[in-house]
Amino acid sequence: MSSNSSNFLVLLKTFTESLERAFAANDIEVLKADYDAARASDNDKKTALHQAFRDMLLTKTEDIPAIERFISFAVNSCRKDMTVATMPVVLLGDIFDAVTLDRAEQIFTYVENNVAIWKEECFFTACKHNLLRMCNDLLRRLSRSQNTVFCGRILLFLAKFFPFSERSGLNIISEFNLENITEYGMDGNEMAVDQLSGGSDPEVDGEPAEENKLKIDYNLYCKFWALQDFFRNPNQCYNKVQWKTFETHAKSVLSAFSSFKLEEHRASSTSSGPATKPSDIGGSTTAAAAANNCPMEEDQIRESGHFFAKFLTNPKLLSLQLSDSNFRRSVLVQFLILFQYLNSTVKFKAETHVLTQAQSEWLKETETQVYQLIEESPPNGKKFANTARHMLLREELWNSWKNEGCKEFKRPEAALEDTSSSTAAVAGGAAAGGAATSAGSGRPPAKRPRKPLGDLIRDATKQGKFYMGNSEITRLWNLCPDNLQACKGTDRNFLPSLETYLENPKEKQDPSFEWRALRLLARQSPHFFTLFNSPSYKVADYLESVRKKIQKDKLDIKLEHAIQEETAPTNAEQPEAEGEGLVGEEEHEQMDTELLKTEQLTPEDKNTHKTLAVTKAQLSELAPSIGRDWKKLATKLGYSADEIQYFESEHATVADQCCHLLTLWFDDDMDASLDNLAYILEGLDMIPAADAVKQMIALLSDKVEEVSE
């Protein structure tokens, strides 16, 4: 550790002396030679030289031109790969922390003028976060009201430095600054009435100016400043109650503006104007007119204008603020911005944020009135109104870009431009030649004849397809030759199994759960037709009993199959006992009594509901009737291609493969039954196999009746 420290100090001393010589001679090669001659790793040399730059910079805080030359020298060292790419920005951050705000504003000019350097490939990726951090540190030191211009320069620099699509500089989800609250109020409930005239003092002229007075009371004061809350959060206007409040306040304020017209400021009227300048009361205004009687020139207006981010809300100042043209323009432009947002399509607006027809018409009429008031406000009212229209139109373009996902702006490559230009030239020449030919003949170019509809239909029929007159409809219609067969596909079976549907707790919260459950029960289980006899029986209890009974039947079938497989070796030569695999009548009666808890079942219902269990031997008898179509049946039953391949690999004959499939289906599927099997075989047009299943059902039913008797 001590050797590393001593090595660093030696390198630091060497590079500090070399840096002073190289900077004095303005020769980067001197520093480069000493850097290459040093015996150390690149990481150690870069760290030592980096520290030498930072130490030397702090000795030049008073000489701004020297600081700028030193930063440029550091940029050259980065290009020579002697220091890391972030070092120039680190040096700028150090100097901004070490100087006053006045000097920082002067040094920031260097940062603005060299934005092309920071956007170079070797600097941008490494320095963008450091530059953003440096600018944010400066903004935190500045006052938004006292250092407005410097703050704006910093924000403009960031806008030039980062691409438009930089996510950190975009208000992606269109949020509003809800913390910008305007506080207003007064102790009393009434305020003094101020009489304002257009440009002359009634007492000085000796006659009251009754025709151009503006009465300002506490009600108008509250309505005026209450509008700032709607400008702060425009989404309030989509509420019906808030909209009525906004509409009432806006009418009152605009009516006050219309009743008190502002006149052009002239030098002759400056002596009789108010003693307090509006620029001293928290508003923004222009200086007095020039000594001549002509309106103020644009340069004078630009030089004398003062901007304040927030206006004072003292009730006694409202009369003077309303007589200030810049203050009035600020409020009217706020109206225009709000109207544009309410009428615009914003991607992140809620579905309920929609204006009614009456509200849209009111906004249109009020917008016309606002523009008229802006044109009447001196100086250069019409020009200011046109400028506002132009800026709001550009804002619509930015809003559309934002709705499309803020796509990145890219300049087209030169190669693409050359290729496109040459292609366009060739195409243009060909088009010109064609135009010349047609012009020489005096006739328009002949159109390609369309093929008759009958020929199109005939050609499609020869190919075994349909022609519907529209390319997209034709494509959809020809996806499957047999539309009815396409409707029977397994991918169109969206019904859940009855047991799964009854066990889903989320579905039970749906009011239509019971109706859907009964529909599934009628489609997938015979319990629907045998067990629901009592009018007073609750549907919810009935469905719960059915669910338990299905589980019980499934367990009984599995247990029976397990017993049969165990006894099969000993009883292979003996005929199966009549009624083997059937559930006894006493077990059914006991299960019905416990699960359904009702005495409404008749003996006929109980006998009808008995499950027709199938043995493995009976499935072996059905397998030959299905034959080689067992793969189609397996696909319909929901088995994948891998499972079908497994059945083929396990058994050599088709009958054994089909028997294995049926055995597995009856074991695993709770809806497996001979009735369902017959129904599925009929749907697959396997009529002989379906008839064989029906014969077996009839045979087993006769056996059940004999056992019951």
Residue, then its C-alpha position, 0 to 999 in steps of 0.5 A: m500500500s505504501s509503495n502504491s502511494s509513493n508511486f502515485l505521488v511521484l507520478l503526480k509531481t512529474f505530471t504536474e511539472s510537465l503539465e505546467r510546461a506544456f500548458a505554458a507552451n500550448d503544446i500537448e506533445v510535451l505532455k504526451a512525451d512525458y506521459d509515454a516515458a513514465r513507467a507505470s500502468d495506464n490506469d495509474k498514469k491516468t489517475a495521476l494526470h487527472q489529479a494534476f489537472r484538477d489541482m492546477l485548475l484551482t490556481k486559475t479561478e480569477d482568469i476566465p480566459a485561462i480557464e477556457r484555454f485550460i479546459s480546451f487543453a484537457v479536451n486535447s489530452c482526452r483525445k490523445d487517450m491520456t485521461v478519461a473522457t469525463m475529465p473536462v466536465v469534471l474540471l468544469g464542475d470543480i470551477f463552477d463550485a469554486v467561483t461566484l455566480d457572476r463568474a459562473e455565468q461567464i464561464f458557462t458561455y464556453v460550455e454553450n459555445n462548445v456543445a459540438i465537442w460534448k456531442e462527439e462520440c468519444f465524449f457524449t456517452a461518458c459525459k452526458h450524466n456528468l453534464l446533467r449533474m453539473c447543470n442541475d447543481l448550477l440550477r439549485r444555486l440560482s434563483r428563478s426570479q433573480n437569475t431567470v436568464f441564466c436559468g434559461r441558458i442552462l435549460l437551452f443548453l441541455a435542450k441542444f445537448f440531449p437529443f429530442s427523444e431523451r426520456s429524462g427530458l420529456n414529460i412522457i405521461s403529461e403530468f402537471n406541476l400541481e405544487n405551483i399554487t397561487e395563494y391569495g386573499m385578504d382580511g376583509n370581505e370587501m376591498a376598496v373600489d379603484q377607478l381606472s381610466g384609459g390613460s388620463d387622471p380624472e382629477v387632473d383633467g377636471e372631469p370624471a371619465e365615466e365612459n372608461k372606468l373599471k370597478i374592481d371589487y373583492n368578488l372580481y379579485c377572487k374570481f381572477w386569481a381563482l382561475q390560476d388553479f384551473f391553469r395549474n390543473p386543467n383536468q378539473c375542467y372535465n368535472k361538471v361542477q368545476w367546469k361551471t365555476f371556471e366558465t363563470h370566472a372566465k366570463s367575469v374576467l374577460s368581461a372586465f378586460s373588454s370593458f377596460k381598453l388599454e391605450e398605446h403608451r406615448a411620451s405625452s402621457t407619461s407625466s399623468g400616469p400612475a406614480t407606481k410602475p407595474s414592473d415594481i408590483g410583481g408584474s411585467t411591463t415595458a418602459a416609458a415610450a421614447a421622447n417622440n410621440c410614435p409608439m415604442e420600437e421593438d428594440q426598446i420593448r425588448e431591452s426594457g422588458h422585465f419578466f417575473a415568474k410569479f405575480l404578486t396577489n395583493p388586492k391593492l395591486l390588482s387595479l395597477q396590474l390590469s392596466d399593464s399590457n404585459f400582465r394582461r397578455s400573460v393571463l390571456v395566453q394562459f387561457l389559450i394554452l388551457f383551451q388548446y389542451l382541452n381540445s387536444t388529443v393527449k395519449f394519457k388522458a382518461e376516457t372520461h376527459v371528454l368535452t361535451q358539444a356545448q363546452s366545445e362551442w363555448l371554448k371556440e367562442t371564448e378563444t375568438q374573444v381572447y384573440q381579439l383582446i390580445e390584438e387590442s392590447p398594445p404594443n403590436g397587438k396583432k403581431f403578438a396574436n399571430t405569434a401566439r397562434h404560430m407557437l400554439l400550432r407548433e405545440e400541436l406538432w410536438n403533441s402529435w410527436k409525443n402521442e406517437g411515442c417520441k420517435e427519435f429524430k435521425r438525419p438521413e445518411a449521405a449514401l441513402e440520399d445519393t441512392s434515392s436522388s439517383t433513383a428519383a432521377v431515373a424515375g423522373g426521366a422515365a416519367a418525363g419520357g412517358a409524359a412526352t410520349s403521351a403529350g406527343s400523341g395527344r391522348p392520355p396513357a391507356k389504362r390497364p383493362r380490368k378482368p371481368l368478375g365472371d373470369l375472376i370467379r371462374d379462375a378461383t373455382k378452378q383452384g378450389k377457392f372462393y372469390m369474394g370481391n375483396s382481397e382481405i375477405t377473400r383471404l379470410w374465406n379461403l383459410c379453410p376449405d370447409n368452414l363447418q369443419a373449421c368451426k369444429g376444430t379443437d382450437r375453437n373449444f373455449l368451454p372449461s370443464l365443469e369441475t374446474y369451473l365449479e372450483n374457481p372461487k373468482e367465478k363465484q363472485d360473478p352474478s351470472f355464475e349459477w346460470r353459466a354453471l347450469r349450462l355447463l352441467a347440462r352439456q357435460s354431465p347427466h346430473f342436470f336432468t336427474l337431481f334438481n327436483s325440489p323448487s325450494y332447493k337453492v341453486a348454490d347448494y345444488l351446484e356444490s352437491v353436484r361438484k362433490k358427487i362428480q369427485k366421488d364418482k371419479l374416485d369410485i371409477k379409479l378405485e374400481h379400475a385399480i381393483q380390476e387390474e389387481t384381480a385380472p391375473t387370477n380371473a383371466e380365464q373366468p368370465e366377468a361377473e354380471g354387474e362387475g364394476l357397477v356401483g350398488e343401489e344402496e351406495h347410491e342412495q346413501m351418497d344421495t342422502e348425505l350429499l344432496k340432503t333432500e328426500q325428493l329423489t325417486p327410485e327412478d331418478k336414482n337408477t337413472h343416475k347410476t354410472l355405467a362403469v367400463t372395464k378394460a375388457q370392454l374397452s378392448e372390444l370397442a378399440p377395433s371399431i375405432g381402428r386407425d382413426w384413433k389418432k383423430l379421436a386422441t386429438k379431439l380428446g386433447y392429447s398432444a402429438d407427443e402423447i400420441q407418439y407415446f401410445e404408438s411406441e408403447h404398443a405394436t397393434v392399432a387396437d392396443q394403441c386405441c385401447h391404451l388411449l381409451t383407458l387413460w382417458f377414462d382414468d384421468d378425465m372426470d367427464a369421460s363416459l360412454d355417452n360422451l364418447a358416442y357424442i364425440l365419435e358422431g361429431l368426428d363422423m365415425i358412425p360405426a364406432a359410435d353405433a358400437v358404443k351405443q350398443m355397449i351402453a344399451l347392454l350395460s343399462d340392461k345389466v344395471e336394471e337386472v341388478s336393481e331388480 
